[in-house]
């Protein structure tokens, strides 16, 4: 009887250590988010491991560590510490990664304006300032205090057939 209790306590302890030591959600609990519904679903899954599918539109030319994943209605950037294979472009992928969020608010617009005012090329400067105005007007019209720009920190991918 005593051995049974000790064994049960030991097994429970091991299971507790395993579950507490894991930062990533088990596959069975991992959220799968439709890229088309990203804006609606993402707030519930920020800083969690997710799966999201779409077509790799392009791999960033400046380092190759970013993919733009697209669908009919939406897109999301996927960031990696390692270079992506450029052969992924045009492929439908299921990306596993950590969902992150950048907040775009008035302080962001002010920073963008400061940056735009340092641009020497007049046309580029005007274009950048116009973009800030459009974004600021869009935020005001939305009635929100900020926009969320979601991204995924890459863990792995699968190519769907």
Secondary structure, 3 states (H helix, E strand, C coil): CHHHHHHHHHHHHHHHHHHHHCCCCCHHHCEEEEHHHHHHHHHHCCCCEEEEEEEEEEECCCCCCEEEEECCCCEEEEECCCCCCHHHCCCEEEEEEEEEEEEECHHHHHHHHHHHCCCCCHHHHHHHHHHHHHHHHHHHHHCCCCEEEEEEEEEEEEECC
